[in-house]
Amino acid sequence: MQSLKEEIRQNQEFESVQQEAIISLLLTTDRLKRRLSDLTGQYDITPQQYNVLRILYGAGSRGLPTLEIMNRMIERSPGITRLLDRIDRKGLMTKQRSTSDRRTQICTITPEGIRLIDEMSGPMKELTRDVMSHLDDKKLRDLLELLFLVRKGM
């Protein structure tokens, strides 16, 4: 097994095992993001746009307010309005002012957005299997627990 130090061609030792773990997480995240970007790019959307569409897909016909979408996102976007505008321009979602609070916009996935998510479902499952297939269920549960503990410490 190649060490992280060899993988990133680093000559010096890491300052600590904690630093090595963080760099390993960052490297892993970058590689996964590239794989996701390659896949979503085939459908002319970004991973963040896919995340928003999945959130809206789950919300169904009632839709969600902009801030609720932002709070549910895996990777939070400071430019949530611009992100939603781009998805809206593609015809994958709609935005309407709330009748109870005119400051709030309710976003809803369109039939075209639903079709896209359904079309991407198989390739996304295949990517997930490809990335995680070498880990058995116990190792995956251990990984989930460790990642939870890292997030809990933040």
C-alpha positions in Angstrom: 0.0 0.0 0.0 1.3 3.4 -1.0 1.6 5.9 1.8 0.0 9.3 1.6 3.4 10.9 1.7 4.4 8.9 -1.4 1.1 9.6 -3.1 1.4 13.4 -2.9 5.2 13.2 -3.4 6.0 14.9 -0.1 9.6 14.6 1.1 9.1 15.8 4.7 7.2 13.9 7.4 3.8 15.2 8.5 3.7 17.4 11.6 1.3 15.0 13.2 -1.0 12.1 12.4 -3.9 14.5 12.7 -2.4 16.6 9.9 -1.9 13.5 7.8 -5.5 12.5 8.4 -6.8 15.9 7.3 -4.7 15.9 4.2 -5.9 12.4 3.4 -9.5 13.6 3.8 -8.9 16.6 1.5 -7.3 14.4 -1.1 -10.1 11.9 -1.0 -12.7 14.7 -1.2 -11.0 16.2 -4.2 -10.9 12.9 -6.1 -14.5 12.2 -5.3 -15.5 15.7 -6.3 -13.7 15.3 -9.7 -15.6 12.0 -10.3 -18.9 13.6 -9.5 -18.1 16.6 -11.6 -17.3 14.4 -14.6 -20.6 12.6 -14.2 -22.8 15.6 -13.6 -21.0 17.4 -16.4 -22.3 14.8 -18.9 -25.8 16.1 -18.0 -24.8 19.8 -18.2 -25.1 20.4 -14.5 -22.7 20.8 -11.6 -22.6 18.6 -8.5 -24.1 21.5 -6.5 -26.9 21.8 -9.0 -27.4 18.1 -8.7 -27.6 18.4 -4.9 -30.2 21.1 -5.1 -32.3 19.0 -7.6 -32.1 16.0 -5.3 -33.3 18.1 -2.4 -36.2 19.5 -4.4 -36.9 16.0 -5.8 -37.3 14.8 -2.2 -39.5 17.8 -1.3 -42.0 16.9 -4.0 -44.7 19.3 -5.2 -44.7 21.5 -2.1 -41.2 22.7 -2.8 -38.9 24.4 -0.3 -37.8 28.0 0.6 -34.4 29.1 -0.6 -32.9 29.1 2.9 -34.1 25.6 3.6 -32.4 24.4 0.4 -29.2 26.1 1.5 -29.4 24.5 5.0 -29.8 21.0 3.5 -27.0 21.3 0.9 -24.0 19.0 1.4 -21.6 21.7 0.2 -23.1 25.1 1.2 -23.0 27.8 -1.5 -22.7 31.4 -0.5 -24.2 32.3 -3.8 -27.4 30.3 -3.4 -29.5 32.8 -5.3 -27.2 32.6 -8.3 -27.1 28.8 -8.1 -30.9 28.6 -8.1 -31.2 31.2 -10.9 -28.9 29.0 -13.1 -31.0 25.9 -12.4 -34.2 27.9 -13.0 -32.8 29.1 -16.4 -32.2 25.5 -17.4 -35.9 24.8 -16.8 -35.2 22.2 -14.0 -36.9 24.1 -11.2 -39.2 27.1 -10.7 -39.3 29.9 -8.1 -42.4 31.6 -6.8 -43.0 34.1 -4.1 -44.6 32.7 -1.0 -48.2 33.9 -0.5 -47.6 34.1 3.3 -44.3 35.9 3.2 -43.4 37.9 0.1 -39.7 37.9 1.0 -39.5 34.1 0.7 -39.3 32.2 -2.6 -40.5 28.7 -2.8 -38.5 26.5 -5.2 -40.0 23.5 -6.9 -38.5 20.9 -9.2 -40.0 20.8 -12.7 -41.0 17.7 -14.7 -37.8 18.2 -16.7 -35.8 18.3 -13.4 -37.5 15.1 -12.3 -36.7 13.4 -15.6 -33.1 14.4 -15.3 -32.7 13.1 -11.7 -34.4 9.8 -12.8 -32.1 9.6 -15.8 -29.0 10.2 -13.6 -30.1 7.6 -11.0 -28.4 4.6 -12.6 -25.1 6.3 -13.4 -25.0 7.7 -9.8 -25.6 4.3 -8.3 -22.9 2.9 -10.6 -20.4 5.6 -9.4 -21.3 4.9 -5.8 -20.7 1.2 -6.3 -17.5 1.8 -8.2 -16.0 4.1 -5.5 -17.1 2.0 -2.5 -17.1 -1.6 -3.8 -13.8 -2.5 -2.3 -15.1 -1.8 1.3 -17.3 -4.4 3.0 -20.3 -3.3 5.1 -18.3 -3.4 8.4 -15.6 -1.1 7.0 -18.3 1.2 5.5 -20.1 1.4 8.9 -16.7 2.1 10.6 -15.9 4.8 8.0 -19.3 6.4 8.6 -18.8 6.4 12.4 -15.3 7.9 12.1 -16.5 10.6 9.7 -19.4 11.4 12.1 -16.9 11.8 14.9 -14.7 14.1 12.8 -17.7 16.3 12.0 -18.9 16.3 15.6 -15.5 17.7 16.6 -15.9 20.8 14.4 
